Amino acid sequence: MTPETNQNEINPRRFSIPDSIKYVFREQRLLFVLVGIGIAALISNVVLIRPSSTWHSQPIANSFHIVEPAFVPRRIAFELHSDHANAGRRIPLGLKSKRLRVLVTGGSGFVGSHLVDRLMARGDSVIVVDNFFTGRKENVLHHLRNPRFELIRHDVVEPVMLEVDQIYHLACPASPVHYKYNPVKTIISFFKDHKTNVVGTLNMLGLAKRINARFLLTSTSEVYGDPLEHPQVETYWGNVNPIGVRSCYDEGKRVAETLTMDYHRGLNIEVRIARIFNTYGPRMCLDDGRVVSNFVAQALRKEPMTIYGDGKQTRSFQYVSDLVEGLMRLMEGDHVGPFNLGNPGEFTMLELAKVVQDTIDPSAKIEFRPNTEDDPHQRKPDISKANELLGWQPVVPLQEGLPMMVSDFRQRIFGEHKESRSKFSSV
Ligand SMILES: NC(=O)c1ccc[n+]([C@@H]2O[C@H](COP(=O)([O-])OP(=O)(O)OC[C@H]3O[C@@H](n4cnc5c(N)ncnc54)[C@H](O)[C@@H]3O)[C@@H](O)[C@H]2O)c1
């Protein structure tokens, strides 16, 4: 016999079924093995991978297109939606991304940049859209190298297409001085304010609708005008002069609130509305005409602090970190609003000037000037609604917050990188 015929010869021992397999086939043992595998697969799919079988009806592999019921918390919903690169693959338990993609319009401004800091610290991916009208790149410079951060120069009066989960809409020239610069610019600024508030808000609501994002509008206590009710509750409709010098801002924000609610009711967009009362802190524009920044800058420069009117008009002053906490709670919570976000502690302008004197220079002088048109006499938020529904209340008193702002202003006015005076400072 040749070696070839030897190789082709059938070896009965090589093809015999091993005893272990014969054992499995006997007496329906195979059936039990299959049932066992089935139960194990079911447990791993339903119990371990899905957070709850009631949250969505489709498998996690298709999670990017899942339509979740309204009660799924936004952050959890995003966790289910997140990690698009892994779509189709199971994500090991405990490794799911907790990041949200958040757009902050006006994010290089005073409030926006502090909000961005908090969102970045939370681990979110943040896109800032800003035209730098009043904002500064320096306010967000420390995030520029972070791959989770993007800064886009863009005017919100033009549409923009981005993919995000939440939109904080802050973009808006917020201080009176920017629309009182001079008569010609006043008209332009009026127009710009209206455009930003109306067209800008429309564009951002349109974006929220297209990408199914939650939208938060930063409205203002100015919607109450010169209020006839004190303190102001959210149910108060306000006392606004529709043709006055401040009405571009007041009425612009009122229209923005209306648009936001119409998109919510008519198009089912998830929206939130915050009515922000006077806020102060580091990174405020120098010389922007807001009373706290004016007093602090003037006292540091040894100039008299300007009080318009008799100084008995009242305002409440909220430290910026308190506001940011309130905005984030509002965005993450279940309530549309509007919510007053402000510090109910009420100060006259004279009392505020005294606190600034105590903090910076006891010999700082005060100069009285005629009051500006439509200046509200009183402003104080009723924050019971935010307290009850968002569990929020301000925690930083003026005496604690002011020194933090003063050291920032001192650095910017006298520091190595001295900031030039604002182009609006001559008002
Ligand atoms: N700070 C307060 O006391 C206060 C009070 C009430 C309401 N608000 C509201 O909070 C928001 C933020 O206010 P802030 O104090 O940080 O003001 P800010 O001026 O510091 O910030 C506004 C930002 O929006 C940007 N911006 C303006 N118009 C824009 C446009 N058309 N397109 C893109 N970007 C634009 C500016 O460059 C700036 O960065 C505003 O909507 C304001 O109305 C603030």
PDBQT file of the ligand as one rigid body, heavy atoms in Angstrom, charges set to zero:
ROOT
HETATM    1  N1  LIG A 501     -26.411  90.240  33.973  1.00  0.00    +0.000 N 
HETATM    2  C1  LIG A 501     -27.603  90.603  34.344  1.00  0.00    +0.000 C 
HETATM    3  O1  LIG A 501     -27.775  91.267  35.360  1.00  0.00    +0.000 OA
HETATM    4  C2  LIG A 501     -28.811  90.176  33.552  1.00  0.00    +0.000 A 
HETATM    5  C3  LIG A 501     -30.083  90.528  34.017  1.00  0.00    +0.000 A 
HETATM    6  C4  LIG A 501     -31.190  90.146  33.275  1.00  0.00    +0.000 A 
HETATM    7  C5  LIG A 501     -31.048  89.384  32.133  1.00  0.00    +0.000 A 
HETATM    8  N2  LIG A 501     -29.807  89.058  31.696  1.00  0.00    +0.000 N 
HETATM    9  C6  LIG A 501     -29.720  88.301  30.454  1.00  0.00    +0.000 C 
HETATM   10  O2  LIG A 501     -28.696  87.311  30.551  1.00  0.00    +0.000 OA
HETATM   11  C7  LIG A 501     -28.036  87.176  29.287  1.00  0.00    +0.000 C 
HETATM   12  C8  LIG A 501     -26.539  87.355  29.475  1.00  0.00    +0.000 C 
HETATM   13  O3  LIG A 501     -26.294  88.635  29.992  1.00  0.00    +0.000 OA
HETATM   14  P1  LIG A 501     -24.839  89.128  30.406  1.00  0.00    +0.000 P 
HETATM   15  O4  LIG A 501     -24.983  89.974  31.591  1.00  0.00    +0.000 OA
HETATM   16  O5  LIG A 501     -23.912  87.987  30.445  1.00  0.00    +0.000 OA
HETATM   17  O6  LIG A 501     -24.512  90.093  29.174  1.00  0.00    +0.000 OA
HETATM   18  P2  LIG A 501     -23.204  90.170  28.277  1.00  0.00    +0.000 P 
HETATM   19  O7  LIG A 501     -23.355  91.385  27.430  1.00  0.00    +0.000 OA
HETATM   20  O8  LIG A 501     -21.977  90.061  29.117  1.00  0.00    +0.000 OA
HETATM   21  O9  LIG A 501     -23.317  88.857  27.402  1.00  0.00    +0.000 OA
HETATM   22  C9  LIG A 501     -24.095  88.798  26.237  1.00  0.00    +0.000 C 
HETATM   23  C10 LIG A 501     -23.309  88.015  25.210  1.00  0.00    +0.000 C 
HETATM   24  O10 LIG A 501     -24.092  87.878  24.032  1.00  0.00    +0.000 OA
HETATM   25  C11 LIG A 501     -23.269  88.198  22.909  1.00  0.00    +0.000 C 
HETATM   26  N3  LIG A 501     -24.149  88.674  21.856  1.00  0.00    +0.000 N 
HETATM   27  C12 LIG A 501     -24.914  89.789  21.838  1.00  0.00    +0.000 A 
HETATM   28  N4  LIG A 501     -25.618  89.876  20.695  1.00  0.00    +0.000 NA
HETATM   29  C13 LIG A 501     -25.306  88.766  19.983  1.00  0.00    +0.000 A 
HETATM   30  C14 LIG A 501     -25.701  88.266  18.710  1.00  0.00    +0.000 A 
HETATM   31  N5  LIG A 501     -26.585  88.935  17.962  1.00  0.00    +0.000 N 
HETATM   32  N6  LIG A 501     -25.167  87.089  18.283  1.00  0.00    +0.000 NA
HETATM   33  C15 LIG A 501     -24.282  86.406  19.041  1.00  0.00    +0.000 A 
HETATM   34  N7  LIG A 501     -23.871  86.836  20.243  1.00  0.00    +0.000 NA
HETATM   35  C16 LIG A 501     -24.374  87.994  20.711  1.00  0.00    +0.000 A 
HETATM   36  C17 LIG A 501     -22.312  89.251  23.410  1.00  0.00    +0.000 C 
HETATM   37  O11 LIG A 501     -21.143  89.376  22.628  1.00  0.00    +0.000 OA
HETATM   38  C18 LIG A 501     -22.011  88.721  24.808  1.00  0.00    +0.000 C 
HETATM   39  O12 LIG A 501     -20.963  87.788  24.797  1.00  0.00    +0.000 OA
HETATM   40  C19 LIG A 501     -28.666  88.214  28.356  1.00  0.00    +0.000 C 
HETATM   41  O13 LIG A 501     -29.621  87.585  27.561  1.00  0.00    +0.000 OA
HETATM   42  C20 LIG A 501     -29.314  89.195  29.293  1.00  0.00    +0.000 C 
HETATM   43  O14 LIG A 501     -30.430  89.822  28.703  1.00  0.00    +0.000 OA
HETATM   44  C21 LIG A 501     -28.692  89.431  32.380  1.00  0.00    +0.000 A 
ENDROOT
TORSDOF 0
